[in-house]
């Protein structure tokens, strides 16, 4: 039989790990984009600003996917109506943000 408090603790830990991974991806993308813009400004690399922006947007989308997964897992632990409504709003916002970032990446690739 499953020990539910231990299972819920495991879900919370996994959720925390997913949030840390998502945060790390976004921080890594921001650091890489910052270095790319600075290096481009110093004329040391040929990357275009749009290419750098596209790579950064990809990292943001990937990080947001980890955040959504963490939110879904957290809702399993605390399935009350307020948390589920909040989850729906947060997932909706993150999905719309991911959609528009994906469109931007496709436009960058087309140019």
C-alpha positions in Angstrom: 0.0 0.0 0.0 1.2 3.5 -0.8 2.2 5.7 2.1 0.4 8.9 1.0 2.3 11.5 3.1 5.6 10.1 1.8 4.2 10.1 -1.8 3.0 13.7 -1.4 6.5 14.6 -0.1 8.1 12.9 -3.1 5.8 14.9 -5.4 6.7 18.1 -3.7 10.4 17.4 -4.0 10.1 16.4 -7.7 8.1 19.6 -8.3 10.8 21.7 -6.6 13.5 20.0 -8.7 11.5 20.8 -11.9 11.2 24.4 -10.8 14.9 24.6 -10.2 15.6 23.0 -13.6 13.3 25.5 -15.3 14.9 28.4 -13.5 18.4 27.1 -14.4 17.5 26.9 -18.0 16.1 30.5 -18.1 19.2 31.8 -16.2 21.5 29.9 -18.5 19.7 31.3 -21.5 19.8 34.9 -20.1 23.6 34.6 -19.4 24.3 33.1 -22.8 22.3 35.8 -24.5 24.0 38.5 -22.4 27.4 37.2 -23.3 26.4 36.9 -27.0 25.1 40.5 -27.1 28.2 41.9 -25.4 30.5 39.8 -27.7 28.6 41.0 -30.7 28.9 44.6 -29.5 32.7 44.1 -29.3 32.6 42.6 -32.8 34.0 39.3 -31.7 31.3 37.1 -33.0 29.2 37.1 -36.1 25.9 36.0 -34.5 23.0 38.3 -35.4 20.9 39.8 -32.6 17.9 37.9 -33.9 19.8 34.6 -33.7 20.8 35.3 -30.1 17.2 36.4 -29.3 15.8 33.2 -30.8 18.1 31.0 -28.7 17.1 32.9 -25.6 13.4 32.5 -26.4 14.0 28.7 -26.9 15.5 28.5 -23.4 12.5 30.5 -21.9 10.0 28.1 -23.6 11.9 25.1 -22.3 12.0 26.5 -18.8 8.3 27.3 -18.9 7.6 23.7 -19.8 9.3 22.6 -16.6 7.3 25.2 -14.6 4.1 23.9 -16.0 5.0 20.3 -15.2 5.9 21.4 -11.6 2.5 23.2 -11.3 0.6 20.1 -12.5 2.4 17.9 -10.0 1.7 20.3 -7.2 -2.0 20.3 -8.1 -2.0 16.5 -7.5 -0.9 17.1 -3.9 -3.4 19.9 -3.1 -6.5 19.4 -5.4 -8.8 22.1 -4.0 -10.9 24.3 -6.3 -8.9 27.5 -5.7 -5.6 25.8 -6.5 -7.0 24.1 -9.6 -8.4 27.5 -10.8 -5.0 29.1 -10.1 -3.3 26.3 -12.0 -5.6 26.7 -15.0 -4.8 30.5 -15.1 -1.1 30.0 -14.7 -0.9 27.2 -17.3 -3.0 29.3 -19.7 -0.7 32.3 -19.3 2.4 30.2 -19.7 0.9 28.4 -22.7 0.0 31.6 -24.5 3.5 33.0 -23.7 5.1 29.8 -25.1 2.9 30.0 -28.2 4.0 33.6 -29.0 7.6 32.9 -28.3 7.5 29.9 -30.6 6.0 32.1 -33.3 8.7 34.6 -32.8 11.4 31.9 -33.1 9.8 30.7 -36.4 9.8 34.3 -37.7 13.4 34.7 -36.7 14.3 31.5 -38.5 12.5 32.7 -41.7 14.5 35.9 -41.8 
